[in-house]
């Protein structure tokens, strides 16, 4: 976890990283008072948080989604800033994105997309145009329902002052952008979202991206249902005046087709010629990926990257390994950990921290004497301990007299080690300025009941010290 990111927001604890983009990172979050509620927190990257326009757009996404209410829009609980870092607290959507539906039967896919169209219609009625609708922004919740996310570049007609997009900016993603978005992105309306959703439906039912072929569906996929083909072509009309005029109209057209006799034959079977081998062909929406069943092919290249190359390439390989690891990969990762050279162990530990179970605790704790992976092993063990309710077992292995080793502070704080808090207060005046900041960063992971008294006890020091130290203290 980036030390510049807060370890907690109010009473909500920030946990492991789930993903990242060019401007933001997403972490899992836990509210101790609502343990059954799946939460995610999105942070604007510290290196981009210095751009006022980016910050405005980011926080506007939180405000927009907090105002909107629809079962197929991602739910936002709160947003704000932790020090200089903006954040948005939202529901966790753990089911992956709509790309897993590529190649489904047309009727089945449209039953998934009709609620999405309804959600976007509700946003349009509230004066919000998404402008960047694409497959990676349609995520499944635990119940298998698709939800629209990422309104970071939306157009919000709540007032001219909220239009922070400049006329020369290009807003959207190639392959799903309506033609009019290549002009002034402020002069668009909900019909650009109609185009994007039509492009997604076209690609996922024919297997080819509309932007690559621009042909009638039947020319791409013989046997395509004629009535559905006409609806898609109307949704993809280059002239918005000739396009299906609204999300309500698109949803109504799809529902009418789903109730027709034509749709009856397309409920469960992919279109003729849509064979499993085509799932290995890269498209705009579906980049070529390795199968989930073969961790060696999917994760092996990252381990190869860890063994070779410079610092930058090894760091990228480590981050890629963590992102690519899946819950079923634990046994493979444990075997790789046992055989890995010293310089690769830290990355495997981080991957196990993200997906591991109690089975990983003993191998990770065995690394506490390994100078190449002791920090990552301890942090991974603490994350697993929280998931598996094994806090005391792991704390017993991590505790040292007094404050102990600084690299153990984060996992000890995450697990609510009262002995560490007491030692921190007793030894505070003997710590250096950098150690103060390191200790405060770790303290941000303490449970609220332990964090609040510590913050109060350090109030006088923070007021006296000021500067960056005060800002970090204030974020506790």
Residue pairs with C-beta under 8 A, 6 or more apart in sequence:
1 7
1 14
1 16
1 17
1 27
2 25
2 46
3 441
4 46
4 85
5 14
5 25
5 27
5 43
5 46
5 85
6 14
6 43
6 82
6 83
6 85
6 87
6 444
6 475
7 13
7 14
7 410
7 413
7 414
7 441
7 442
7 443
7 444
7 445
8 14
8 444
8 445
8 446
8 448
8 451
8 476
9 29
9 41
9 78
9 80
9 82
9 87
9 89
10 448
11 31
11 32
11 33
11 448
12 29
12 30
12 31
12 39
12 41
12 89
13 29
13 30
13 31
13 32
13 414
13 445
13 447
14 27
14 29
14 41
14 444
14 445
15 27
15 28
15 29
15 30
15 383
15 386
16 27
16 28
16 353
16 354
16 383
17 25
17 26
17 27
17 322
17 354
18 26
18 27
18 28
18 40
19 25
19 26
19 323
20 26
20 45
20 323
23 44
23 45
23 48
23 54
23 58
23 152
24 42
24 43
24 44
24 45
24 58
24 152
25 42
25 43
25 45
26 40
26 41
26 42
26 43
27 40
27 41
27 43
28 39
28 40
28 92
29 39
29 40
29 41
29 89
29 92
30 39
30 386
31 37
31 39
32 447
32 448
37 91
38 91
38 92
38 94
38 142
39 77
39 89
39 90
39 91
39 92
40 89
40 90
40 91
40 92
40 93
41 87
41 88
41 89
41 90
42 87
42 88
42 90
43 85
43 86
43 87
44 54
44 55
44 58
44 85
44 86
44 87
46 84
46 85
48 54
49 55
49 84
49 85
49 86
50 84
53 164
55 86
56 164
57 152
57 153
57 164
58 86
58 88
58 152
59 79
59 80
59 81
59 86
59 88
60 154
60 156
60 162
60 164
61 79
61 88
61 150
61 151
61 152
61 154
62 76
62 78
62 79
62 80
62 88
63 79
64 128
64 151
64 154
64 156
65 73
65 74
65 75
65 76
65 88
65 90
65 151
66 76
66 77
66 78
66 79
67 126
68 122
68 123
68 126
68 128
69 122
70 118
70 119
70 122
70 123
71 115
71 119
71 145
72 115
72 116
72 118
72 119
72 145
72 146
72 147
72 148
73 119
73 122
73 123
73 147
73 148
74 90
74 91
74 93
74 139
74 147
74 148
74 149
75 90
75 91
76 88
76 89
76 90
76 91
77 89
77 90
77 91
78 88
78 89
79 86
79 87
79 88
79 89
80 86
80 87
81 87
82 475
83 471
83 472
83 474
83 475
84 471
91 141
93 139
93 140
93 141
93 147
93 149
94 140
94 141
94 142
95 139
95 140
95 141
95 142
95 144
96 139
96 140
97 135
97 136
97 137
97 138
97 139
97 140
98 112
98 135
98 138
98 139
98 140
98 146
98 200
98 204
99 135
99 136
99 285
99 286
100 140
101 108
101 109
101 112
101 204
102 203
102 204
102 207
102 279
102 283
102 285
102 286
103 204
103 207
103 270
103 274
103 278
103 279
104 204
104 205
104 270
105 266
105 267
105 268
105 269
105 270
105 271
106 205
106 224
106 225
106 228
106 263
106 266
106 271
107 258
107 263
107 266
107 267
107 268
108 267
108 268
109 201
109 204
109 205
110 201
110 228
110 254
110 257
110 258
111 258
112 146
113 146
113 197
113 200
113 201
113 254
114 251
114 254
114 255
114 258
115 145
115 146
116 138
116 146
116 148
116 197
117 197
117 247
117 248
117 250
117 251
117 254
118 247
118 251
119 147
119 148
120 130
120 133
120 148
120 190
120 193
120 197
120 247
121 190
121 246
121 247
121 248
121 251
123 129
123 130
123 148
123 151
123 154
124 189
124 190
124 193
124 246
124 247
127 156
127 157
127 158
128 151
128 154
128 155
128 156
128 157
129 154
129 155
129 157
129 188
129 189
129 190
129 192
129 193
130 137
130 148
130 151
130 154
130 193
130 196
131 153
131 154
131 155
131 171
131 172
131 181
131 185
131 188
131 192
131 193
132 150
132 152
132 153
132 154
132 171
132 172
132 173
132 176
132 196
133 148
133 176
133 193
133 196
133 197
133 200
134 173
134 175
134 176
134 196
134 200
134 285
135 200
135 204
135 285
135 286
136 150
137 148
137 149
137 150
138 146
138 147
138 148
138 149
138 200
139 146
139 147
139 149
140 146
140 147
141 147
153 165
153 171
153 172
155 163
155 165
155 185
155 186
155 188
156 162
156 163
163 186
165 171
165 185
165 186
167 184
167 185
167 186
169 185
170 181
170 182
170 185
171 181
171 185
172 178
172 181
172 185
172 192
172 196
174 211
175 199
175 209
175 210
175 211
175 284
175 285
176 195
176 196
176 199
176 200
176 211
176 284
177 192
177 195
177 196
178 188
178 191
178 192
178 195
178 196
178 240
179 195
179 238
180 187
180 188
180 192
180 240
181 188
181 192
189 240
190 246
190 247
191 240
191 243
191 244
191 245
191 246
192 240
193 247
194 235
194 243
194 244
194 245
194 246
194 247
194 250
195 235
195 236
195 240
195 243
197 235
197 247
197 250
198 210
198 232
198 235
198 236
198 244
198 250
199 209
199 210
199 211
199 236
200 285
201 232
201 235
202 208
202 209
202 210
202 217
202 232
202 236
203 209
203 210
203 283
203 284
203 285
204 285
205 217
205 221
205 224
205 228
205 232
205 271
206 217
206 220
206 221
206 224
206 271
207 220
207 221
207 274
207 278
207 281
207 283
208 220
208 221
208 283
209 283
209 284
209 285
210 236
211 284
212 283
212 284
213 219
213 220
216 224
216 229
216 233
217 224
217 228
217 229
217 232
217 233
218 224
218 226
218 229
221 271
221 272
221 273
221 274
222 272
222 273
223 271
223 272
223 273
224 271
225 257
225 262
225 263
225 266
226 262
227 257
227 260
227 262
228 257
228 262
228 263
231 244
231 250
231 253
231 254
231 257
234 242
234 243
234 244
234 253
235 243
235 244
235 250
236 243
237 243
237 244
244 250
244 253
257 263
279 286
280 288
281 288
282 288
289 298
290 297
290 298
291 297
291 298
292 298
292 326
292 328
295 326
295 328
295 329
295 332
295 333
296 332
298 324
299 321
299 324
299 325
299 329
299 332
299 333
299 336
299 351
302 317
302 318
302 320
302 321
302 324
302 347
303 317
303 321
303 336
303 340
303 344
303 348
304 317
305 313
305 314
305 316
305 317
305 320
306 314
306 317
306 318
306 321
306 343
306 344
306 347
307 341
307 343
307 344
309 317
314 343
317 347
318 346
318 347
318 350
321 347
321 348
321 350
321 351
322 347
322 350
322 351
322 354
325 333
325 351
325 352
325 354
325 355
326 355
327 355
329 351
329 355
330 352
330 355
330 356
330 357
330 359
330 360
331 359
333 348
333 351
333 352
333 355
333 356
333 360
334 352
334 359
334 360
334 363
336 348
337 345
337 348
337 349
337 352
337 363
338 363
340 348
342 370
342 372
342 373
343 372
345 367
345 370
345 372
345 373
345 376
345 377
346 372
346 373
346 375
346 376
347 376
349 364
349 367
349 373
349 376
349 377
349 379
349 380
350 376
350 379
350 380
352 360
352 364
352 380
352 384
353 364
353 376
353 379
353 380
353 381
353 383
353 384
354 383
356 364
356 380
356 383
356 384
357 384
357 387
357 388
358 384
358 388
358 390
360 380
360 381
360 384
361 381
361 384
361 385
361 388
361 390
361 393
361 394
364 377
364 378
364 380
364 381
364 384
365 377
365 378
365 381
365 394
365 397
366 377
367 373
367 374
367 376
367 377
367 378
368 374
368 377
368 378
368 397
368 398
370 377
374 407
375 407
378 398
378 407
378 408
378 410
378 411
379 410
379 411
379 414
381 394
381 397
381 398
381 411
382 394
382 398
382 410
382 411
382 412
382 414
382 415
383 414
384 390
384 394
385 391
385 393
385 394
385 395
385 415
386 414
386 415
391 415
391 416
394 411
394 415
395 412
395 415
395 417
398 408
398 411
398 412
398 415
398 417
399 412
399 417
399 419
399 420
400 408
402 423
402 426
402 427
403 409
403 420
403 423
403 424
403 427
404 412
404 420
404 423
406 435
406 438
409 420
409 438
409 439
409 442
410 441
410 442
410 445
412 420
412 442
413 420
413 421
413 442
413 443
413 444
413 445
413 446
414 445
414 446
416 446
416 447
416 450
418 450
421 443
421 446
421 450
421 454
424 439
424 443
424 454
425 454
425 457
428 436
428 439
428 458
428 461
431 439
433 469
436 465
436 469
437 468
437 469
437 472
440 469
440 472
440 473
440 476
441 472
443 451
443 454
443 455
443 476
444 451
444 475
444 476
446 454
451 476
454 476
455 473
455 476
458 473
459 473
461 473
462 469
462 470
462 473
462 474
463 470
